[in-house]
C-alpha cells in the first residue's frame, strides 16, 4: 500500500464514495455541531452493519430434518405402523439425541461481522465549532476533523490533512507486517491503529462505507462449501435408502408368492426395510468426529465444526499465511555490520538474554550502534506477565532488545541526556532522527541513510548482501552537534555511519519438520501473504519450502481457470495478496479438485477462511474475526499443529471406514436368515426376528463401533498421499460383503441349523416346536454378537490380522466388549427380555458352536489380507 493510495481491496468499491465524500469535507478545520447532527441523522451512526444469526430453532431443525434424519423418521413411523411401537420410539430418540448433540457442538453462529465491531474504539477526539472535544466514536460523520496520535485506534476511514511521522499498523487489514507511513493526502482506515507520530485527518467514510465494513460484508455473505464427508454421507444415505426400499419390495413380493396374507407380507416387508436402515450410523459418525475433535484439542487445535475433523484429513493443498503462522511474529536483530566487522546475535523474541558471536572490536562498535538505534526509536520491549513483548513498532522493540542483550541501559542514557529535538519517521525521507545533548542519531533504510554519510559507500555491498538473504536492513548513523538543529536538514548531513542492523521475523523452529511431513504426506503448500516478496521468499527458503513460483497479487491472471493452473504446484509464494485475491485463490484451487486449507489471523483473512474447505485461524495472535470465520483454531499458533490435526483427520476418515465395514458386515449376517427364508419359499424357519435385528443395531453393535471410531492414527497415516477414495469403495464392499459378512452369516446359519437338528428337526419334515425355534434363535443371536466382536478386531487394520494389533492402543474396545457381552447376556438369559425378543437361552452345544464365529471370522480376514498383500507384492515386483 502506498501512502496516498487505498489498498487494492477498497479501491474499486470506494472510489466513487471517496469522490462524493470529498465534496462534503471542508477544506480546513472541522464541522459545526449542527452540521454534524444533520449528517449523523442522514448517514446513521458510525458502526458496522450487523448480521442477525439464524434462530436456534432453525439450527436445531437443520440437524433433525436433513436427508438421513428424514429417512430415520420414515423408518420409525413405518415401525409403528407395523405394530412395533417400541422400535419406532427408539428410532425417534436416536434422531433427537443425535440432532441435539450436533447442535450443541456447532451452535455458535457466524459472528465475524459482530466481532469486527470490537475493533472500533468508543471515543474519538474531533474538532467541533472550532474546539477540540472527545465524542463517542459512533457519532463521527463525514467531514469531521479528528486528531490522531500514537496508540490510537482509528475510528473511520480518514484522509490526513496535517501530520508528522504518522506510522499506521495495517496488519489486520492488509497482512503487511511492517507499519505503513501515511503522509498528507494519504488515507488511513478504520480498525487500524497509530504506531507512531501524530496527525489531523478528515473523515471520508463511516459505518457501512468503510473498508472494514466491506470485509465484514464479504465475511458475512460467504456460504460455506459442503464438506467431503457431508457429500459422502449424502451419497451413502441415498444408496442405503434405495437398497432398503428395494429389498423391502422384494420381500413383499416373495411373501405374496409363498402365500402370506397381503397385510402380513406388507408388515413383514416394512420390518425388513426398517431393519436394514443403519439407525446407529448417524450417532456413531457424530461421536467419532467428536472424539477426533477432542484429540485435536489436546494437541492444540480447537475444532469449531465437527465435519472439519474429517475434512482436515482430506486436505490436498495448504495455503499458509506467513506472519504469526510460519514465523513467530516477533522481529529480532540477528546480524550487525560495522566498519570493524560483522557480528551475529542469537536470541529468542524480545528477551534480553542472547548468544553473541563477535570479536571485542565488533562488540564495541555494536554497543555504539545499538544505543544510537534505540535512541532514535520509540518502540520498546517490555516484560508483561512474565513474557517479553513489543510496545509500539516491533522493529524498534527489537532494537531496544538488542541494547539489553549488549548490556546497555537506554533508560539511564535517556535520563542523563534528554532529547533536544525529534524528527519522526517520514515515508518520503524513510528515516528518523533525534538530537540529544550534543549528538544526533539517525536510522532508516540504507538507500536513504548511506548517501548522507561521509563513509556510506563502504556499506553499500554489505547492505545489498544482507537484503538478498531476506533480512530487513536498517542503517544507523550519528554526528556531533555544535548547537540544537533548527531543521531536519541541519541534523541529517555529514553523518558518520555506525553500521547496519539486520532483522528478521524468525520462522518457528518446528515449521521445517512440519513442511517435510506435508511433502511426505503428498500435500502441496503455498505461502499466501500480504507481505513483501523478499521477506516471504526469505522465510520460505529458511523453512525449506521449495519456492517454484513467486507471484505478486496485482499480477495474478483474471481468469480463475488460468489462476488455478498457475498456482497448482508445490512451493508457490503469493505476496501482496488482497482479501478478494485470497478468495479467488481458494476458489481456483477448489475448482481443480483440491481440498483447500487456508490459514490466517487478520480481519482480512475472514472471507478466505470461510471460502476454504477448512479455515484455520490463529488462537494466540489472531483476531476474533478470523477465529469466528474459521473451522479450526490453533491454540498455540504453530504450523506443526496443523500437521498433527491433519493426521488426526486422516485417522478419523479411516475410523469411519472401519465402523462402516463393521456395520455392513452386520447387515449381511442380519439379512441372511431372511434371504434363506425367502429362497426356500418359507420352508426354512426364520432364524431372527425384526426386533432382534434392531437390538443388534442399537444395543450390541454400538459400543464396538464407537470404539473403532477412537482408533489412534497409524504410523502410515502421514506417509501416503491424501485419500481421494470414497467412504464406501470396492475394497470396503469386498471385505464386508465378500469375506467378513458371508463368514459370519455362514456360522450363524450353521449354528441355528445344528441346534434345530439336535431337537430332531429336518428340512421339510414334521412340525417345529416354538420353544425349539426360540432356543435355536438365541444361539444364532449369540453367534452374530460374537462374530461382530471378531469383526471389530479385524476392522482395526486393513493389512494386519486382528490378533496382531495390540488392544493396549485402544482400551475403549476392551470396555466395549465387556459391556456388549453383558448386554447380550441380559437379552438372552433374562426371561422377560428373551420372551420380548422371541428367543431363549441356547443349549451348551449351541453356545459352544456360537463361539466358533470368533476364530472363523478372524481366520477368514487374515487369509483375505494375506491374499491382498501377496497381490500387492506381485504388482511391485
N, C-alpha and C positions, 0 to 999 in steps of 0.2 A: 504494500500500500504506500503510495506516495503521499506527502503531506497535504497536497492540495486536491487530492482525488479520493472519492469514496471507494471502499473496497468493491471488487467486481460484483459481489452478490447483490449489492444495493443499487448499482449504477443504473441499470435498466429500469428497476422498479421505482426508483425515487427521483429520477432526473427531472421529470415534469413537475413532481411535487416540489422539488427544491426550487425550480424556476418560479413557480407560482408563489412559493413561500417567500422568495426574495422580495417580492413586491410588498409583503406585509412587514418586513424587517426594517426598522428605522436605520437611517444612515449612521447615526451615533446616538449613544445614550439608550435608556430603557423606555418602558412604556408608562403610561399613566395607569392608575388603579382602575379607572373607568374602562379604559380600552382592554385591560387585562380581564376584567369581569365579563365584558362583552364577548371576547374571544373564547373564554372558558365556557360560557354558555353556548356558543356556536360550535366549538370543536370538541367539547367534552373534556373530562379530566385526563391528565397525563398518566394513564395507566394502560397496561396491556389488556387486550380483549381476552375474556375468559371463555373457556370451553366447558360446558356442563358435562360432567361424566355421565355415562349411561346409568340409569337407575338400577338398584340392586336386583329388583325383580327380573329385569331383562337379562342381567348376567347369570342369575340362577336358572332362568328359563332356557338360556343357551346351553347350559350344562345338562338340563333334563330332557331336551327335545331335539338333540341332534339325531342323525340317521340311526345310529346304533341304539340310542336310547329309545327311539320310536319303535325299532324292531323288538326291543325287550318289552315295551308297553303292550304291543300287539300280542307277543308271546304270553305275557301274563294274563291278558284278557281272554285269550283262547284257552288257557289252562282253566280259568274259572268257568268258561262255557262248557268245557269238557268234564266238569264236576270235580276239578282239583283246585278248590279254593285256596287251600294252604299253600300250594305251589305258586298260584298267581300272586298271593300276598307276598311271598318270599321274593319273587322276582321284582315286584314293585319296590320292596325295601332295598334291594340291591341297587336299583336305579337311583332312588332318592339319596341313599347314603353316599354312593359314588359321586353324584352331582354336587352334593353339599361339600364333600371333601375337596373336589376340584375347585369349587368356588372359593373356599377358604384359602386354598393355595394361590389363587390367581385373582382375588377380588380387587386388588389395587388397580384402579382405573388409570388411564393415561393422563398424568398430571403435569406433563412437561411445560405446557404453557402457563400453568399456575405457578410453577416453581420459578419461572422467569421473573415473576413479579418481585421475588426476593432480591433480585439484582439491582433494584432501583432504591435509592435512598429515600428516607422520609422527608428530609429537609433540603432546601437549596437556598443559596444566597443570590438575590436578584436586586436590580435597581428599579424601583417604582417611585414615580413622582419626584425623581431627582435624588432619592435617598436609598441607601443600601439597607435591605432588611432580609430576614430569614423567613421563608414560607414553606408550606408543605409542598413536596415535590409534585403532588397531584395537581397543584394549582398552576404549574408552569404552562405558558402558552407561547405560540409562535410570536417571535419578536422580542421576548424577554431578554434582557442583558443579564447574564449570570456570571458570577465570579468563581473561578476555579483555582485551586491550589493543591499542593502536594498532599496525597492521601484521599482526595475527594473522589467519590463515585459519581460519574456523570449521569445526570437525570434524564436527558433528552438528547436528540441529535442536535449538535450545535456547530456554528461556524465562528472560528476565532477572529476577533477584530483587533485585539491587542494582546501581546503575550511576550513572555521572556523564558526561553529554555523549557517549553512545555513538552514533557515526555508522557505518553499515554500507553498504558498496558492494554493491548487489544487482543490478548491471547485467547480469551474466552469466545471471541467473535471470529477471529481470523486464523487461529492456530499459530500465529507468529510468536515465537518465544522471546523476542527482543523488543523492548518498548519502542514505540514509534514517535518520532518528533513531529510536532504539529506547529506550523508557522502561521502567521497572519494570513487569513483567507483559506486556511485548511479546515477540514472537518474532523470532528470527534463524535463518537456515537454513544448512545445510551447503553448502560451496562458495563462500559469500560471505566478505568479509573486512572487518576493522575499520579504518575510515579514521581515526577519532579517538575519544578518550575511553577509558574502561575500565569493566568490568562483571564481575559474577559471575552465572552463569546455570546453571540446571539443564538437563540433557539430557532431552529429551522423546521423541526418536526417533533411532534409529541405523540404519545399514546400509540395508536394502531398504525401510524405512518412512520414510525421509527424502524431502523434496520433490525433492532431486537424483535419488534413485533412481526417483521417479515419472517424471521426464523421461527417464531412461535407459530405462525400460520403454517409454515412448511411442516413443522413437527406435528401440529395438531391434525393436519389433513392427511397424514400418511395412513394407509391401510396396511396392516402387517400381512406379509405373504404367508400363505399356508405352509406349515412345516412339512418336511418329507414324511415324518411319522403320521401326521394327520391325513395326508394323502394316501398313505399305505393302509391305515386303519379303515378309511372310507372304502378303499378297494376290497379289503378283506371282508368288511361287513356286507358289502353288496354280494360277494361270492357266497358267503355263509347264508345270507337270506335266500338266494336263488337255490342253493343246494337243499336247505331245509324245506322250502316250499315244494321243490321238485320231488324230494323223497317222500314228503307227506302225501302228495298226489299219487305217487307210485304205490304207496302202501294202501291208500284208499281204494285204488283200482284192484289191487291184489286181494284186499279183504272182500270186495264185491265178488270177485271170481271164485273165492273159496267158500262163499255162502254166508258171509257176515251180513247182518242187517245193515241197511244203509246208515242208520243213526249210530250204531256201534262202530261201523267202519269209519265214519266221519270222526267220531271222538277218538278212535284209535290213531287215525292219521294225524289229528291235531296233537295228540300226545307225543308221537314220534317226532313231528316237526319241532315242537317245543323242546324236546329233549336234545335235539341237535344244535339248538342255539346255545353258544358258549356264554351262559349268563355270568360266569366268573371272569371272562376275559377283560371286560372294561375295568373293574376294580383292580384286577391283577396288573394291568398296564399302568394304571394311575399310581398304584402303590410302588411299583417298580421304579417309575420315574421319580417318585418322592424319595425313595431310598437312594437313588442316584444323586438327587439334589442334596440330600443330607451328607453324602460322602464328599461331594464337591465343596459344600460349605466348610467342612473340616479342613479342606485343602486351600481355603481362601477364596472360593468362587461362590457367590450368593446367586442362586437361580431364582428369577422372578416369574418365569413362565415354565411350567413343568415340561412342556414339549420341547423346550430348548435343551433339555438334558440330552435327548437323542439327537437333536439337530446338530449339536456340537460334534458328535461322533461322525456325522455325515460331511463335515466341513472339508472342502477341497481347496479353498482359497482364503487366506487371511490377509486383510488389508489393515495394517497396523499404523497407528499414529506414532510419531517419534517422541515428542516431549512428554515425559511422565510415563511412557509405556516402555519404549526401548531404552530410554535414558532415565536418570534419577531425578530430573527436573531441578538440578542444583548445579549452578555454574561453579567451576573450580579452576584455579590457576594451576597449570601443570608444567609450565615452562617459562623461563625468563631468558632474555638475551640482553647482554650488555657489552660495551666495548671490552670489558675484561674477560668475557667468555660466556658460556651458556650453562645454566643450572636447571635442574628438574626438581619438581615437588610432587610427592605422592601423599595424598590425604583423602579423608572421607568428608564429602559435603562441605559444610562450613565449620567443621570442628577445628580448634586451634592446633591439635596435635597433627604432625605430618613428618614424613621422612624426606630429608633434604639431600640432594645429590649435587654438590657444587664445591668448588675449591674455596679457600679462605678469601681470595681476591674477589671471586664472583659473589660470595656471601656478603661482603661489604658493599659491593655495588647493588646487590639485590635489596639490601636494607634501605639504601637511599631511594631506590626506585619504588619500593613498596610504600614507604612513607609519603612520597610525592603523589603516588596514585591514590592512596587513601585520603590525603588532604584535599585532593581535587575531586572527591566523591562525597555524596550524601548518604548513599546506602550503607547499611551496617549489618553485621552478623550478630545475632543476639541469641542467648540461651533462654528457651521458653519451655517450661515443663520438662526439663531435663534434656531437651533436644536443641541443637544449634540450627536456627532458621534465618532466612533473609528478611530484613526490613527494608523496603524500598527496592531499588533495582538489583536483581540477583547478581548481575555482573559486578556492581560496586560492592555488594556484600562479599563477593569472592575476593576482591582486592583488599577489603578490610580483614578478611580471614587470613590472607597472606601475611599481613603485618603481625598478626598474633602468632602465626607459625614461625616467624622470624624473631619473635621476642620483642616486638616494638609495641609500645602503648600509645596509640594515636590520641587517646583522651588526654594524656599528660601533655603531649605536644600542643593540642588544641587549647588547653588551659593556659599553658605558658606563652603561646604565640597565637593570639586570636586573629581571625580573618580581618583583613582591611577591605577587601573587595572580592566579589564573586561574579563570574560571568558564566551563567548556566549553559548547559549543552544546547547547541543550536544545530538543527539539521542541515543548515547551509554550511556552517563552519565545520560541523562534525567533530567538535572538541569542546572541552570545558576547562576553565581556568579559575584559579583563586590566587589571591595575593595575601600573604601573611607577613609578619614582621621582617621586611627587607628581602623577601624571597617570593618568587612567582612559581606556581606549579601548573602544568598543563598536561592533559591527557586527551587522547582521541584516536581516530582512525589513522593508521600510518601515513596514508597518502595525503592526509590533512595536516599532520603534525611535522613530518620529516622535512618538507620544504621550508619550514620556519626555523629549522635547527642549523647551526653552523657546522655540525658534524653529522647531518642526517643521511648523507649519501652512503655512509658505511653500513647503514642498517637496511638499505633497500633490498638487497638479496636475501637477508635473513627474514624480513617480513614476508617476502613472496614465498619463501620455502615453508615457513610456518603456516601460511594460508593454504598451501597445497595439501597440507596434512589435516585440513579441516579445523584448525584452531582459529578461534576468534582472537585477532591480534589487536592489541592496544599499545600505542606509543606513548611514552611518558617523558616529559622534558621539564627543565627548570631554567631560571635565570635570576641573577641578583637584581634587586630594585633599589634605585637611589631614592625614589620617592613613591608615594601612592599613585598608581596608574589612574589616569582620567578616562581612558577609553580602552577597549579590549585590544585595539591595535598597539597601544603603548605597551601592553603586557606581553602579547603573543608575537614577539620578534626577537631575533638574535638569541634563540633558545639553545640550551645545551641538552642534547639527547641523553637521558639516563639509561634508556633501554626499551625493550619490547616485552610485553606480557602476553603469553599465550593461554587462552582459557578454553574450556570445553565443558559442555554438559555431559558428564561421563555416562557411557552406557552401563546398564545394570550388569553386574558380573555374570549372572546366570543366563543372560539372553543368548550368548553364543551357543551354549549347550542346548538351549531350548530350540533355537533355529535348526541346529543339526538334527534334533529329534523330529522336527517338522519335515525336513527333507527325507529322512528315513521313512517317515510315515506317508510319503507321497503327496504332501500338501505344498501348494505354492504360497509364497509370502511376498507381499509388496509393502513398501512404506508409502503411505498416503498422508501428506502433511501440508500445512500452510507455511512451513518454514523455508529458509533459504536453501537452494540446491546444494551449495558447498557444504553446509552443515549437515544436511541429511545424508549426502553421499559419504561424508567422513564417518558418520555413525554407522552407516551400512557396511562400510569396509571394516570398521573396528569390530562389529559383532559377527562378521563372517557372512553377511548376506551378499550373494553374487549379484552385483549391480549390472545386469544385462542391458537395462534401458533406463535412462533418466529423462523425464518429461516435465515440462512446466504446464501448470493449469491452463494458461492462456493459449498454449499450443495444442491442446487436445483437439482431435478431429470432432467436427459437429455431428457426424453420423455415428449413431450408437453401435452399429454393427462393425464399423471400422475401428471404433474405440475399443470394443471388446477384443477384436483380433489383435490390436496393438498391445493391449495390456495382458493378454492371456499367456503369460510366461512367468517363470520364477525370477525374482530379484529385481522387479520394477521399483523405481523410486520416482514417485509423482510429487512434485513440490509446488508451492504457491497454489494449492488447490482450495477452491471455494466450497461452501456447503452444497450448492447446486451441482458442482462437478463431482463431489463425493457421491451424491445421489446417482448421477449418471454412471459413474464407475461401478457402483454396486449393481445397477440395473443391467449394464452392458455385460458384466461377468455372469450374472444370473441367466441372461439370455443365451449364453454359451453353455449352459448346463451346470455351472458351478454352484455349489452351496457356499455362500459368502459369509465369512465372519468379519465384522468391522469393529475396530476398537476406537475409542475416543474419550475425551474428558471435558471438552468445552461445550458451550452453548451451540456453537456452530456445528457440532457433531450430531446433535439430536436427530435431524431428519434422516441422515445416512444410517444411524443406528437402527432406526425403525424400518428403513427400507431393506437392510441386510437380512439374510436368513437368520443370523444370530448377531445381535448387537451387544458389544461388550464394553462396559463403562468402567472407569477407574473409581474406586471407592474412596481412596485417600485424597487424591489431588483433583478428582473430577467435580463437575458442577452437579447440582440437583437435577438440572435439565437432562444432562447426559445419563445420569443414573436412572431417572424415570423413563427415559426413552429406550433403555437397554433391556435385553432379555437376561443378561448375566452381569453382575457387578463384581469386579475383582477387589476383594477386601484389602489386599496388600499391594495392588498396582503392579504386580510382577507379570511379565510376559510368560515366564515359566508356568505360572498358574493357569494360563490359557491352555498350555500343552497338557497339564495334568487334567484339566476339565475335559479336553477333547478325548483323552484316554478313557476317562470315566464315561463319556458319552458313547464311545465305541463299545465299552463293556455293557452299557445299558441296551444298546441295539442287539448285541449278541445275547443278552439275557432275555429280551423279548422273543427272539427266535427260539431260545431254549424252551420257554414255557409255552410257546405256540406249538412246538413239536410235542411237548408233553400233553397239551390239550387235545391235539388232533389224534394222537395215539389213543387217548382215552375214548374219543368218539368212535374209532374203529372197533374197539372192544365192546362199546355200548351198542353199536348198530348191528354187530354180527348176529346176536340172537334173533333180532327182528328180521334180518335178511334170511337166516336159516328157516325161520318160521314161514316166511312168505314163499321161499323157493320150494318148501315141502308142501305147500298148499294147506298149511295149518296142521299137518300131521306130526311135525316135530314140536314139542312143547316150547313155550316161550320161557327162556331162562331168566329174564329180568323184566320188571315192570317199569313203566314210565317214572313212577315215584322213586324207585331205586336209582334210576339214572340221574334224576335231579339231585338226590342225596350225594351221589358220587361227584357231580359237578359242583355243588355248593358247599359240601361239608368235607369230604375226604380228600378232594384234589386241591383245594385252595391253598393250604399251608405249604405243601411241597412246591407248588407253582410260585408262590411268593418267595420262598427260599431260593429258587432258581433265579428270581429277579435280583437277589442280593449277592450273586457271584461276583467276586472281585475281578479286576482286569487281569487278563492272562499276560504272560510275558511277550506274546506275539501281537498284542493289541496295537502297538505303535511301530511294528516292523513291516506292515503291509500298507498298500495304498488305501485311501478311504473307500469304505464299502459303497458300492453302487447297486448292489443286489436289492431285490425286494424283500419284504419281511417273509413272504412265502414264495419260495422258488422251487425248482425241480429237485434240488438236493434235499431240501426240507421235506417235500412231499414224498420223495422216495423213501426217506428214512421213516416217516410216520406211517405211510400207507403201504409201504413195500417191505418193511422189516419189523419195526417195533410193534406196530398195531396188529398185523396178522399173527405174530408170535403170541402176543398177549391174548388175542381173541381165540387162537387155537387152543391154548392152555385152558382158557375159561370154558369153552365148549366141551373140551375133553373131560374136565373135572365134573361139569354138570352132567354129561352123559354117563360117566363112570358111576357117579353116585346114584343116578336113576336106575342104572342096570343092576346095581347092588341090591336094589329093592325089587328086582325081578322084572323091571320094565324092558320091553323090546320095541323097537320102532314098528308102529302099526299093529302091535299085538296087545290086546287087553286094555282095560281102563286104567287110568293113573290116579292114585290117591292124592288128594290135595296136600296132605301132610308130607308125603314123599317129595312132591314137587317143591314145597317150601324149603325142605332141608337141602335139596339139590340147588335151589336158587340161592340159599345162603352161602353154599360153598362157591358158587360162581361169583357172587358178590365179593367174597373174600379174595378170590383169585385175582379179580380186577384190581382191588386195593393193593395187594402185594405186588402184582405186575407193574402197577403205576409207580410204586416205590423204586423198583428196579429201573423203570424208565427215567425217573428223576435223576438217578445216579448216572445213567447212560447219557442224559442230555447235558451233563456238566462239561463235556468236551466233545468237539467234532472230530478228534483224531485219536484220543486215548481211550482204552476201555474204562468202564466206570470204576473198577476197583483200583485203577492206577491214579486216581485223583483223590488227594487226601481230604477227608472230611474236616480236618482242622482249619482249612481255609474258609469254610462256610459252616460254622457251628449252628447257624439257624436251621440248616437242613436236618440236623440231628433232632432238634426240638420239634421240627415239623413232623418227622417220622413218629416220634413218641406220641404226639397229640393225635396224629392221624390214626394210628393203631388203637389208641384209647377210644376215640370216637367210633371206630369201626366195631370194637368190642361191645360198646353200648348199643349200637344199632342192631347188632346180631344177637346179643345174649340178654338184653332186657326184653322181656316178653311183650310188653305193651308196644315198644318201638318196633320190634320184629313183626308183630301182627299188622301194625300200620303199614309197613313196607311190603308185607306179603311174603316174607321169608322166615326161616327158622335156623337155629344154630346147626352148623354142619356136623356130621359124624367125624370121628377121629381120622378115618380114612380120607374123607373129603377135605379136612383141614390140611392133612399132610400133602395131598395132591395139589391143593391150592398154593402151598409154599413152593412147589416146583416152578411156579411162574417167575420167581425171583431169579434163579440161575438161568432159566431158559431165555429170558429177555436179555440178561447181561451177556450171555454167550453169543446170542444172535447178533447183538450190537457189536461185540468185539470182532466177530467174523466179518461183518459188513465194513467196519473201519479198516480192518486188515486188507480186505479186497480193494477198497478205495485207495488206500495208501500204496498198495503194490502197483495199481494202475498209474498213480501219480509218479511213482519212481520209474516206471517204464517210460512214461512220457518224457521225463527229464533225461533219462539215459538215451 
